[in-house]
Structures are given as C-alpha cells and as structure tokens.
Amino acid sequence: MDAALVRMRHKARILLDHAIGLPHGQMATALAAVSAMVGAIRLLEHNRSALHLYDLLPIPDQQWKAR
C-alpha cells in the first residue's frame, strides 16, 4: 500500500503542476481531481493505520500488489 500512496502523491503533484497553465475551467477540473486524489490518499492512510492498530493485515501469501 505504501508504494501505491507514493505513486498517487507523485501523480497528484504532476497534475497540480500542469494545472497552473490551464485555462480557468480546465484548471478548476484539474484542481478538483487533485483534491479527490488527496482525499483518497488520506482515506488509504487512515485505513492502513486501522489495519495496523487492530492487527487485521492479511498473511503474506494472501496480500495483493497494487500496480
């Protein structure tokens, strides 16, 4: 999950950097997408904390890899 969060943060930063030069309407759409990505990242981090807190992590052979 950590690798997925790093990739999401990186892609959100790239989108934010590209949004600066867009026309107003497109910039608003890009900023809304970045905002949604940040919300998803926070939710994933919160869920990860809960999984660790309650020791709900699956055993290694049952884990899937985010790509």
Secondary structure, 3 states (H helix, E strand, C coil): CHHHHHHHHHHHHHHHHHHCCCCHHHHHHHHHHHHHHHHHHHHHHHHHHHHHHCCCCCCHHHCCCCC
